[in-house]
Amino acid sequence: MGVTPLKIYPGSPWENGYNERFNGTLRREVLNAEWFASTQQAQAVIGQWLRQYNHIRPHHALGMRPPIPETLLEKPPKSGTAKGG
């Protein structure tokens, strides 16, 4: 597909601002706020936070909407009986 990763210079967070912002938010809201007894516990808490972050939490850059609104998750199933014309 012609996709190649771009490497940024160490110590240059401004070259990947979106990822650095996400990492800071994850660290501030989860990693610094919790004490994990196991890797499995950390995975469960982070997974729950990611669902909330992507489906519920408003994002300023998106007009205070979540990236994946809940309404997009509840699509009606396709029956396969409709005929195209």
KOLDO-791869 format. One record per residue (C-alpha): x, y, z; residue in three letters. Coordinates in pm, whole numbers, plus 32768, in hexadecimal, padded with zeros to 4 digits. Example, Ala and Ser with C-alpha at 12.3 -4.5 7.8 and 13.67 -1.06 7.14 Angstrom:
<pts>
84CE7E3E830Cala85577F9682CAser
</pts>
This chain:
<pts>
800080008000met812E80E38009gly810B81448177val8251817E822Dthr827F81F28393pro8319834683CFleu8411835E84EBlys842A849285C0ile85648508866Btyr858184AA87DCpro852585CC88BBgly844A866F87AFser82E386408827pro826A8762874Dtrp829E8684861Cglu8183859F868Casn80998681874Egly7F5F85A98734tyr800A847887C7asn80BA854288D2glu7F6E85E18939arg7EC984898951phe7FED83FD8A1Basn7FDC85218B0Dgly7E6384F98B38thr7E8783828B75leu7F9C83BC8C71arg7EE084D38D28arg7D87842F8D2Fglu7DE682C28D65val7F4F82678DA3leu7F9583728EA9asn7E41833D8F4Fala7E4781C28F79glu7F2580C29022trp7F1E7F788F66phe7F597E2A9010ala7F847D6E8EC7ser7FA87D9B8D52thr7E4C7D0C8D22gln7DB97E118E0Cgln7E6D7F278D4Fala7DED7EA08C02gln7C887E948C84ala7C927FF68D11val7D3980868BDAile7C427FCE8AF8gly7B1E805E8BB9gln7BB881B98BA7trp7BF281978A2Eleu7A83813F89F6arg7A1B826F8AC1gln7B1F834C8A10tyr7AAD82E788B3asn793482BE88E1his78C583A789FAile79CB84AC8A57arg799C85F7899Dpro7AC7867688D8his7AFA87EB88B0his7B8C87C98750ala7A4F871086E2leu79598816875Cgly7930876788ACmet78C686208807arg796E84CE883Bpro7A3584388719pro7947831086FEile77E983738771pro771682638812glu7614828C86FDthr770D82048600leu773980CA86D1leu75C6807286D0glu758F803F855Clys74657F668500pro74CC7E118479pro74B97DE18304lys73B87CDB82A9ser742E7C8E814Agly72C67C8980C7thr72CC7DE18029ala72F67DE77EB0lys73BF7EF27E05gly733A7F9C7CD0gly
</pts>
